[in-house]
Amino acid sequence: MSNKLRIRAGQLGANFLTLGLSLLWLTPVFWTLIASLRPADDPLGRGNVWFGYTLTLANYWRAWSMAPFGEYYLNTISLVLMILGVQLVTVTIAAFAFTHYQFTGKKALFFFILLQMMIPTSALLAPNFSTISKLGLFDTLLAIGIPYFGSAFGTFLLRQAFLEVPRDLVDAGTIDGCSWWQLLWHIYLPPSFPTLIAFGLSSVIWHWNEFLWPLIVTNSTSSRPLTTGLVRFTQLGEIGAQWSLLTAATLLVVGPLFIIFLIFQRRFIQSFVHSGLK
Amino acid sequence: MEKETARSKRDRYLPYLLVLPTLAFVLLFTVWPTLSAFYRSFFQQRLNIAKFRTPTFIGLGNYANIFSDPHFHRVLANTLRYIIGTVPISILLGFFFAMLVNRKVRNIGLARLAFFHTTILPMVSAATVWMFFFTPGYGLFNTVLAALGYAGPQNWTGSPDLALLAVMIVAIWKNAGYYMIFYLAGLQNLPTPLYEAAGLDGANWWQAIWHLTLPLLRRTTLFITTIAFIDAFRTIDHIFVLTSGGPSEASTVLLYYLWQKRFEQLDIGFSSALTVILILVLLVFTITNFRVSEKGEEDV
């Protein structure tokens, strides 16, 4: 009896701890939302940090008009879709080759590709900048995306998924005279779909959020993504410590991604859990 | 017959063709830059000084300069403090969060969301928000600390003693939820009968964690340690927003220093040598970790 009671008490304690820590972790986001909805002339003085008298959307309109966020948006969306589109193709065919075929040098080539996971692209920003300049790509969206067109992480992940496909199914397909792309399309890909989605989502999030590399290889509005745009915005002289504008701009950058995430979150977390990222 | 040989010939080359695009991009943006940084690290070249514009071979000169550079010593110390201060704590928190949310309780999904949402945020946005918390005077952080009886408002990002700590706090807040996901995945794949047996044997909660959960999640921990370590080296976005490496280098870490050397001081030779050092550190760590992980598998 006392044992049962102890377990109940433990559960209750854990519940309170979970609740408290969740709220603590969410504080910055709550605060951002509230601050962004407060009138700009309502000072964020002490004791008045959380609640003003009125709420307004005016900060969003002002922030939007003070920097070319529309263009930044377009750039980020094009960038993310471009990278994802190319990656889905390169990753799928490479993973297929590494799963389905035996060929000389297979192991060495696989290890070679995995090097990309050990030496992150950020560490190579100095020499990669030279390459981009030499290719004449400086200040283009392609410059931001091209180093990521091949993905060791994606190849690795998808190969894990392909290895789970029952051998019998593949053999049956081969006997039926399927060509390699029919095998890939009809037999390997359908059961690997969750992994593909997990990879796709993490690719989109990663590149939507990237800052340092775009900062280095772009210098004009026509190719600048949201992240570097936001940092420029925070450094505008007239912004100063206008928190309502800063927070509104921050949410403009984060908003769409958050909405996508909320829609897909169950799928996202599930696919992480099942995708062999263990 | 002729068709048949053509086909088998094509089949022989096909796997190489399929791997080629990925391989080409890895070659161009991982292998080539590594080699090129190595090569350039033996030359003196500074783009902003006329007489040093063309590269001159100086052997190990850049490395000698780096190791005798007092700024580098400072940067190295900062980097170490940053890693020691962020990696273990965010991993522990990640494990703790995973234990908390791996229970069948109502609305637990919301708690998972609360811990995980920081992963989705761009680091620059997270840092922009935290900028407010660190503001002297009315910043939330200071207000809370003052309420707890801590001495007066502090300018967190402007103080030489607190700037590095400030960027570390942001990194921990941002990353713990990411590591939680991997632990959660690990926990959900653990065999429950083992725990039932342990429960019958009278093992308490702590003993179960220490003797069962942690050993079973060893590979997960190694994997998370690897990505946390790499991330500590490569993510410096929050430093750009919060401190710009200052005040007086108090929050400059290795990659930020490399960026300054290459893109502010235009010192190609020095930054190439720094790149080589960074790559070596990363490779030694990841390969060691990988081997430890493989070795553990054989032992079990």
Chai-1 contact restraints between the chains, C-beta under 6 A:
chainA,res_idxA,chainB,res_idxB,connection_type,confidence,min_distance_angstrom,max_distance_angstrom,comment,restraint_id
A,T18,B,L100,contact,1.0,0.0,6.0,A-B,restraint_1
A,T18,B,A111,contact,1.0,0.0,6.0,A-B,restraint_2
A,S22,B,A111,contact,1.0,0.0,6.0,A-B,restraint_3
A,S22,B,A114,contact,1.0,0.0,6.0,A-B,restraint_4
A,W25,B,A114,contact,1.0,0.0,6.0,A-B,restraint_5
A,W25,B,F115,contact,1.0,0.0,6.0,A-B,restraint_6
A,L26,B,A114,contact,1.0,0.0,6.0,A-B,restraint_7
A,P28,B,V129,contact,1.0,0.0,6.0,A-B,restraint_8
A,T32,B,V129,contact,1.0,0.0,6.0,A-B,restraint_9
A,G45,B,Y138,contact,1.0,0.0,6.0,A-B,restraint_10
A,R46,B,Y138,contact,1.0,0.0,6.0,A-B,restraint_11
A,T90,B,P21,contact,1.0,0.0,6.0,A-B,restraint_12
A,T90,B,T22,contact,1.0,0.0,6.0,A-B,restraint_13
A,I93,B,L18,contact,1.0,0.0,6.0,A-B,restraint_14
A,A94,B,V19,contact,1.0,0.0,6.0,A-B,restraint_15
A,A94,B,T22,contact,1.0,0.0,6.0,A-B,restraint_16
A,A97,B,P15,contact,1.0,0.0,6.0,A-B,restraint_17
A,A97,B,L18,contact,1.0,0.0,6.0,A-B,restraint_18
A,A97,B,V19,contact,1.0,0.0,6.0,A-B,restraint_19
A,Y101,B,P15,contact,1.0,0.0,6.0,A-B,restraint_20
A,F103,B,P15,contact,1.0,0.0,6.0,A-B,restraint_21
A,L109,B,V19,contact,1.0,0.0,6.0,A-B,restraint_22
A,I113,B,T22,contact,1.0,0.0,6.0,A-B,restraint_23
A,I113,B,V26,contact,1.0,0.0,6.0,A-B,restraint_24
A,L115,B,T30,contact,1.0,0.0,6.0,A-B,restraint_25
A,Q116,B,V26,contact,1.0,0.0,6.0,A-B,restraint_26
A,Q116,B,T30,contact,1.0,0.0,6.0,A-B,restraint_27
A,M118,B,L283,contact,1.0,0.0,6.0,A-B,restraint_28
A,M118,B,T286,contact,1.0,0.0,6.0,A-B,restraint_29
A,I119,B,T30,contact,1.0,0.0,6.0,A-B,restraint_30
A,I119,B,I279,contact,1.0,0.0,6.0,A-B,restraint_31
A,P120,B,I230,contact,1.0,0.0,6.0,A-B,restraint_32
A,P120,B,R234,contact,1.0,0.0,6.0,A-B,restraint_33
A,S122,B,R234,contact,1.0,0.0,6.0,A-B,restraint_34
A,A123,B,L278,contact,1.0,0.0,6.0,A-B,restraint_35
A,A123,B,I279,contact,1.0,0.0,6.0,A-B,restraint_36
A,L124,B,P33,contact,1.0,0.0,6.0,A-B,restraint_37
A,A126,B,R262,contact,1.0,0.0,6.0,A-B,restraint_38
A,A126,B,S271,contact,1.0,0.0,6.0,A-B,restraint_39
A,A126,B,T275,contact,1.0,0.0,6.0,A-B,restraint_40
A,P127,B,P33,contact,1.0,0.0,6.0,A-B,restraint_41
A,P127,B,S36,contact,1.0,0.0,6.0,A-B,restraint_42
A,P127,B,A37,contact,1.0,0.0,6.0,A-B,restraint_43
A,N128,B,F29,contact,1.0,0.0,6.0,A-B,restraint_44
A,N128,B,P33,contact,1.0,0.0,6.0,A-B,restraint_45
A,P147,B,F29,contact,1.0,0.0,6.0,A-B,restraint_46
A,F149,B,F25,contact,1.0,0.0,6.0,A-B,restraint_47
A,G150,B,T22,contact,1.0,0.0,6.0,A-B,restraint_48
A,G150,B,F25,contact,1.0,0.0,6.0,A-B,restraint_49
A,G150,B,V26,contact,1.0,0.0,6.0,A-B,restraint_50
A,T155,B,T22,contact,1.0,0.0,6.0,A-B,restraint_51
A,I205,B,I120,contact,1.0,0.0,6.0,A-B,restraint_52
A,N209,B,P122,contact,1.0,0.0,6.0,A-B,restraint_53
A,F211,B,V124,contact,1.0,0.0,6.0,A-B,restraint_54
A,F211,B,D237,contact,1.0,0.0,6.0,A-B,restraint_55
A,T227,B,P122,contact,1.0,0.0,6.0,A-B,restraint_56
A,T227,B,V124,contact,1.0,0.0,6.0,A-B,restraint_57
A,L230,B,V124,contact,1.0,0.0,6.0,A-B,restraint_58
A,V231,B,V124,contact,1.0,0.0,6.0,A-B,restraint_59
A,T234,B,T128,contact,1.0,0.0,6.0,A-B,restraint_60
A,W243,B,F132,contact,1.0,0.0,6.0,A-B,restraint_61
A,T250,B,S125,contact,1.0,0.0,6.0,A-B,restraint_62
A,T250,B,T128,contact,1.0,0.0,6.0,A-B,restraint_63
A,V253,B,S125,contact,1.0,0.0,6.0,A-B,restraint_64
A,V254,B,L121,contact,1.0,0.0,6.0,A-B,restraint_65
A,V254,B,S125,contact,1.0,0.0,6.0,A-B,restraint_66
A,L257,B,I120,contact,1.0,0.0,6.0,A-B,restraint_67
A,F261,B,I120,contact,1.0,0.0,6.0,A-B,restraint_68
A,F272,B,I181,contact,1.0,0.0,6.0,A-B,restraint_69
A,V273,B,A185,contact,1.0,0.0,6.0,A-B,restraint_70
A,K278,B,A185,contact,1.0,0.0,6.0,A-B,restraint_71
A,K278,B,G186,contact,1.0,0.0,6.0,A-B,restraint_72
